[in-house]
């Protein structure tokens, strides 16, 4: 593939992303005929089809995915080259794409602001998604560093702890268990839970906690798509929730929610910074990792100061 060009790779990646020749052409500022010619050239040189033509649009073949992986690797390396040249010139510049699971959005902006005070010339892009979306972004080289719990095991990754992540049980202030001390696992299991989607770190921790209760995991409760929706539902009295302590500091302070005294809780987890090992560490990534080691825990929500016995 000696004749392969950046234009070829960008055209292929655009077709994968948008699913049609027209969509790809519009996205990268070329004509549909130019995209078609580039695909034809690459397919002729490779001797393989890169996309199957279907009624739903263009679907990548195995060869197409291989070219897209190459395109993403090349784009990543070019961006890293810009950072390395800036470092050689003595510039304290660069760029960083940060991915955060949705719970981390409660502290990610503060992390970014504190980091920017030390490195004002490093630009940061923030991407927020659920656990599955952030893992997909790591897999597709779309982010440099992810902030999450429980790093996935099926990717070449390195991970570092930068702070504690306590998980607690909350209810409305007028809930019958609000004033009770030493609530047992069996007692709390009789409650109706408001829970995140399957695969979320918080839900997995709750399932582990309740796994000894016969039948509870078969009917755990009502699934909701976000922490904000869950908090509103708990305040409305629709059930109890097992939730990140970092998401409820304000509601506890103003008496909108109460933390239940459940035996065995809080469950302490950790926050990790996660990045791929099969890529070169850019100066901006190195600076952010160093910042997390030094100051990451200090940037977690003020829950740690309000409830030190829970945050640990």
Secondary structure, 3 states (H helix, E strand, C coil): CCCCCHHHHHHHHHHHHHCCHHHHHHHHCCCHHHHHHHHHHHHHHHCCCCEEEECCEEEECHHHHHHHHHHHHHHHHHHHHHHHHHHHCCCCCEEEEEEEEHHHHHHHHHHHHHHHHHCCCEEEEEEEECHHHHHHHHHCCCCCEEEECCCCCCCCEEEEEEEEEEEEEEECCCCCCCCCCCECHHHHHCCCEEECCCCCHHHHHHHHHCCCCCCHHHHCEEECCCHHHHHHHHHCCCCEEEEEHHHCHHHHHCCCCEECCECCCCEEEEEEEEEECCCCCCHHHHHHHHHHHHHCHHHCCCHHHHCHHHHC
